């Protein structure tokens, strides 16, 4: 695959990249292949074999990168199906950065749109939860500020907000996504219990955060989820508590959120790491589950 000396190297590289990322067997792949050959010396069997080797290597990289971020999705659909899914994603949503650790965010929506996966309707939400865990693992560090909690007793709470751990996210689902993820990753609950929750149609709000260096996921009550979502949206503490109260009134009017108990557990688990001032407090924006 010797390049013609008059052909710019960047043009060769771009043509090779297009040929590798185009889905094999499509018109786009044929066009990309033809364009590549025009930039090379006389086509030869070595050219075709070289391109096939590069393409196979790209597929293998895609499978490994995706499996690292989505081990539960891989377990749910099986290795062979996951390999095909990784290859399809590689061609339809190719990486735009050299670091493949940052590739794969399109998978949740991609699997949701696959007609052949309609028998696993929870797969998209499981993928969303796993990608949130993946992001939490790589989020910037933030040191806990324990003395700042004294401000809750000393200052007007208006304009104060709780600082959340790196990578904090909430995934609302009609399926028991947190149970499915933790059952596969940690054995708690058991796979049998997770399957029973799935059969019962038990939805969950999955809370994702990083405790120290360890990404964590757990189911949380709707009101607690609403509180965290409000904080993530920029609400101060009174506004976040108002969001939690509104959720309680709608979801469980007889079980109001015990904020003191929630805060104690959240600090112990590393979810809340401090208290800070909002320079411009504003009502929380609506978030899409």
QUISUL-V266666 format. One record per residue. N is the residue number from 1. RES is the residue in one letter. PHI is phi as a letter, one per 30 degrees, with the letter a starting at -180 (NA if undefined). Layout:
BEGIN
n:N res:RES phi:PHI
n:N res:RES phi:PHI
END
This chain:
BEGIN
n:1 res:X phi:NA
n:2 res:X phi:d
n:3 res:X phi:d
n:4 res:X phi:d
n:5 res:X phi:e
n:6 res:X phi:d
n:7 res:X phi:d
n:8 res:X phi:d
n:9 res:X phi:d
n:10 res:X phi:d
n:11 res:X phi:d
n:12 res:X phi:d
n:13 res:X phi:d
n:14 res:X phi:d
n:15 res:X phi:d
n:16 res:X phi:d
n:17 res:X phi:d
n:18 res:X phi:d
n:19 res:X phi:d
n:20 res:X phi:d
n:21 res:X phi:d
n:22 res:X phi:d
n:23 res:X phi:d
n:24 res:X phi:e
n:25 res:X phi:i
n:26 res:X phi:c
n:27 res:X phi:d
n:28 res:X phi:d
n:29 res:X phi:d
n:30 res:X phi:d
n:31 res:X phi:d
n:32 res:X phi:d
n:33 res:X phi:d
n:34 res:X phi:d
n:35 res:X phi:d
n:36 res:X phi:d
n:37 res:X phi:d
n:38 res:X phi:d
n:39 res:X phi:c
n:40 res:X phi:c
n:41 res:X phi:d
n:42 res:X phi:e
n:43 res:X phi:e
n:44 res:X phi:b
n:45 res:X phi:e
n:46 res:X phi:d
n:47 res:X phi:d
n:48 res:X phi:d
n:49 res:X phi:d
n:50 res:X phi:d
n:51 res:X phi:d
n:52 res:X phi:d
n:53 res:X phi:d
n:54 res:X phi:d
n:55 res:X phi:d
n:56 res:X phi:d
n:57 res:X phi:d
n:58 res:X phi:d
n:59 res:X phi:d
n:60 res:X phi:d
n:61 res:X phi:d
n:62 res:X phi:d
n:63 res:X phi:d
n:64 res:X phi:d
n:65 res:X phi:d
n:66 res:X phi:d
n:67 res:X phi:d
n:68 res:X phi:d
n:69 res:X phi:d
n:70 res:X phi:b
n:71 res:X phi:d
n:72 res:X phi:d
n:73 res:X phi:e
n:74 res:X phi:d
n:75 res:X phi:d
n:76 res:X phi:d
n:77 res:X phi:c
n:78 res:X phi:j
n:79 res:X phi:d
n:80 res:X phi:d
n:81 res:X phi:d
n:82 res:X phi:d
n:83 res:X phi:d
n:84 res:X phi:d
n:85 res:X phi:d
n:86 res:X phi:d
n:87 res:X phi:d
n:88 res:X phi:d
n:89 res:X phi:d
n:90 res:X phi:e
n:91 res:X phi:d
n:92 res:X phi:d
n:93 res:X phi:b
n:94 res:X phi:d
n:95 res:X phi:d
n:96 res:X phi:c
n:97 res:X phi:b
n:98 res:X phi:d
n:99 res:X phi:d
n:100 res:X phi:d
n:101 res:X phi:d
n:102 res:X phi:c
n:103 res:X phi:c
n:104 res:X phi:k
n:105 res:X phi:d
n:106 res:X phi:d
n:107 res:X phi:d
n:108 res:X phi:e
n:109 res:X phi:d
n:110 res:X phi:d
n:111 res:X phi:d
n:112 res:X phi:d
n:113 res:X phi:c
n:114 res:X phi:d
n:115 res:X phi:d
n:116 res:X phi:d
n:117 res:X phi:c
n:118 res:X phi:d
n:119 res:X phi:d
n:120 res:X phi:b
n:121 res:X phi:d
n:122 res:X phi:d
n:123 res:X phi:d
n:124 res:X phi:d
n:125 res:X phi:d
n:126 res:X phi:d
n:127 res:X phi:d
n:128 res:X phi:d
n:129 res:X phi:d
n:130 res:X phi:d
n:131 res:X phi:d
n:132 res:X phi:d
n:133 res:X phi:d
n:134 res:X phi:d
n:135 res:X phi:d
n:136 res:X phi:d
n:137 res:X phi:d
n:138 res:X phi:c
n:139 res:X phi:d
n:140 res:X phi:d
n:141 res:X phi:d
n:142 res:X phi:b
n:143 res:X phi:d
n:144 res:X phi:d
n:145 res:X phi:b
n:146 res:X phi:d
n:147 res:X phi:e
n:148 res:X phi:d
n:149 res:X phi:d
n:150 res:X phi:d
n:151 res:X phi:d
n:152 res:X phi:d
n:153 res:X phi:c
n:154 res:X phi:c
n:155 res:X phi:b
n:156 res:X phi:d
n:157 res:X phi:d
n:158 res:X phi:d
n:159 res:X phi:j
n:160 res:X phi:c
n:161 res:X phi:b
n:162 res:X phi:d
n:163 res:X phi:d
n:164 res:X phi:c
n:165 res:X phi:d
n:166 res:X phi:e
n:167 res:X phi:i
n:168 res:X phi:d
n:169 res:X phi:a
n:170 res:X phi:b
n:171 res:X phi:c
n:172 res:X phi:c
n:173 res:X phi:b
n:174 res:X phi:d
n:175 res:X phi:b
n:176 res:X phi:d
n:177 res:X phi:d
n:178 res:X phi:d
n:179 res:X phi:d
n:180 res:X phi:d
n:181 res:X phi:d
n:182 res:X phi:d
n:183 res:X phi:d
n:184 res:X phi:d
n:185 res:X phi:d
n:186 res:X phi:b
n:187 res:X phi:i
n:188 res:X phi:b
n:189 res:X phi:d
n:190 res:X phi:d
n:191 res:X phi:d
n:192 res:X phi:d
n:193 res:X phi:d
n:194 res:X phi:d
n:195 res:X phi:d
n:196 res:X phi:d
n:197 res:X phi:d
n:198 res:X phi:d
n:199 res:X phi:d
n:200 res:X phi:d
n:201 res:X phi:i
n:202 res:X phi:d
n:203 res:X phi:d
n:204 res:X phi:b
n:205 res:X phi:c
n:206 res:X phi:c
n:207 res:X phi:c
n:208 res:X phi:c
n:209 res:X phi:a
n:210 res:X phi:c
n:211 res:X phi:c
n:212 res:X phi:i
n:213 res:X phi:c
n:214 res:X phi:c
n:215 res:X phi:d
n:216 res:X phi:b
n:217 res:X phi:b
n:218 res:X phi:a
n:219 res:X phi:d
n:220 res:X phi:b
n:221 res:X phi:d
n:222 res:X phi:e
n:223 res:X phi:d
n:224 res:X phi:d
n:225 res:X phi:d
n:226 res:X phi:d
n:227 res:X phi:d
n:228 res:X phi:d
n:229 res:X phi:d
n:230 res:X phi:d
n:231 res:X phi:d
n:232 res:X phi:d
n:233 res:X phi:d
n:234 res:X phi:j
n:235 res:X phi:d
n:236 res:X phi:d
n:237 res:X phi:d
n:238 res:X phi:e
n:239 res:X phi:d
n:240 res:X phi:d
n:241 res:X phi:d
n:242 res:X phi:d
n:243 res:X phi:d
n:244 res:X phi:d
n:245 res:X phi:d
n:246 res:X phi:d
n:247 res:X phi:d
n:248 res:X phi:e
n:249 res:X phi:d
n:250 res:X phi:d
n:251 res:X phi:c
n:252 res:X phi:b
n:253 res:X phi:d
n:254 res:X phi:c
n:255 res:X phi:b
n:256 res:X phi:d
n:257 res:X phi:d
n:258 res:X phi:d
n:259 res:X phi:d
n:260 res:X phi:d
n:261 res:X phi:d
n:262 res:X phi:d
n:263 res:X phi:d
n:264 res:X phi:e
n:265 res:X phi:d
n:266 res:X phi:d
n:267 res:X phi:d
n:268 res:X phi:d
n:269 res:X phi:d
n:270 res:X phi:i
n:271 res:X phi:d
n:272 res:X phi:c
n:273 res:X phi:c
n:274 res:X phi:l
n:275 res:X phi:b
n:276 res:X phi:b
n:277 res:X phi:c
n:278 res:X phi:c
n:279 res:X phi:d
n:280 res:X phi:b
n:281 res:X phi:e
n:282 res:X phi:b
n:283 res:X phi:d
n:284 res:X phi:d
n:285 res:X phi:d
n:286 res:X phi:d
n:287 res:X phi:c
n:288 res:X phi:c
n:289 res:X phi:e
END
